[in-house]
Amino acid sequence: MSISTKEYTNKPAHFKSTNRSKKSFFYNWKNQALLISGLFLVSRIFFLFLGLRLTTNSSLANTPGSGWWEVVDLGLLRNHLLSTIWYLNGQPPLFNLFYGLLVHFSISRAITIATITYSILGWIMALSMFFILKELKVPIGLAFGITTLFVLSPANILYETWLFYTYPTAVFLTFGLLSLLKYLKEKSLLWGFGFFSSSVLVILLNSTFQLIWLLVIAIPVVFAFRTDKKKVLKVAALPLLIVVIWYGKNFVLFGTTATSSWLGMNLGRITLSQAPQGQIDSLVKDHKLSPLAKLGPFLPPSAYIPRFVKPHHYNIGVLNQLYKSDGEANYNNPLYITLSSKYLKIDLHYIEMKPLTYAKDIFNALKLFFVPPDQYRFFVGNYNRIVNYAHFYDKAILWQPHIHNPQIPIPLPRNQLSYKAILEFGLTLIGLPIVTWFRRKDIIWLSSAVFLWITMNYVMVVTSLLEIGENNRFRFDLGPLPLIAAVVTIIGAVQLLKESKVVTKI
């Protein structure tokens, strides 16, 4: 049976229409959101089936020796929540505020609420990551694949099932970047408020991030709206007012100029605590360092009283307690502000005398920064449930030659580093500014590049200078940002090469 010319010519048109309808399905943002949501939901049900549950370190049960340094006494959070939060000085307020809400429920219900909250946060981060990639012109298929790679990563799964501020930090940073892109593109006040609010939430949640970080990443926004600064003021005023009030409160009440009063003690962990054996004793004996240097930071009050500090009586419980009801030290007691100030002077003097030793410690901290963040000692329970998958992922996807978990030795062998993580930061550090120079007139690209470059390097530098021991956890504060930065750098470079070839041909 022959086919007429009319029938034959109509056939391709039908196929073209079908292809167009399929393409439009995947290019519809609602369908894209549905696909990401489906992926997230199915994966979380699967890991729930494997036995992963929210890890609280028994802190909600107030078990002796199980509480976080960062969380104040649960009884005070339960009975004097507002005054306890207001008089915090060791940590920003939001994580303790969340804990304070949870302890008003039974333990089982509190864990359920926290589990649902962290799952919702994970879903928001997955959607935000995908739409960031889309806004930055990454092909849809590649954006979906990259998002899937992160959503299913062991680190993402483990931090999502761990009750700590690391995961919310990663979520708010990711959502903040999406809000920034949408704000510049659509000029929507709601998205602008989302950007500044997310950034302030990060500052009030995680002491690594201070106000100076927000002021720097907001420069391109102010530049973009330089002819109408009221648009920025409308969305930034309230969030900035809240964080400035918190800084002002800390300065007036405690004389501190940050959201945490632990700077000197934190720095002591990478200086005094890492010093070669006998070195501190020798320096103290020669009267080059205070005898306090022989005692490590973050010891119980009894280690310092009365020789180095004297406690005072306060009418506020969170300031008056020396020990919490679980037996742990109350690091929010003002005596630790005094100790931290003393440690800071000792730390700086030690660095001045032993700069090469400090440089070596920074190098060790940097190496630890590039260990896969799922290899973290608090994940032992959940980690063991997916250990084979984690080993496969870390070797095949993160390019880690050798796995030594969960206790990571210091100094760290090079074969324990994630070479993919090193590549991501290398591309961002060097490649992103180069690509951005050629696209500097594109305010959306410029703003996202500043956000990514500043935030990634800020976290890497600040944490490596001040701490050693948990640096791979600090890297997960960034969530998917390093992966996003590496992908958009490569895509941006490829697009520039294509454009240069077109210009050459013309």
Disulfide bonds with the S-S distance in Angstrom:
none
